[in-house]
Amino acid sequence: MTCSRRDFGLLLPSLAAAQAVPVSSVDNDVEHLPVMKTERFAFDEIPLIGRDDV
């Protein structure tokens, strides 16, 4: 059987997916994800950069 580059292009991703380590669903819960803190700025508090005439 001769294999072309097209055949390998279809075969290699499936082989990589078959050998991948399954991720446990416990680590992907919403409660375990990192939390990004946010801040609120009033319009007056936002620093102006690059405008000297204001």
TAPEVEN-V152058 format. One record per helix or strand of 3 or more residues. SS is the DSSP state (H for helix, E for strand). FROM is the first residue (numbers start at 1). LEN is the number of residues. If there is no record, write none. Layout:
ss:from:len
SS:FROM:LEN
SS:FROM:LEN
//
This chain:
ss:from:len
H:5:15
H:30:3
H:43:3
//
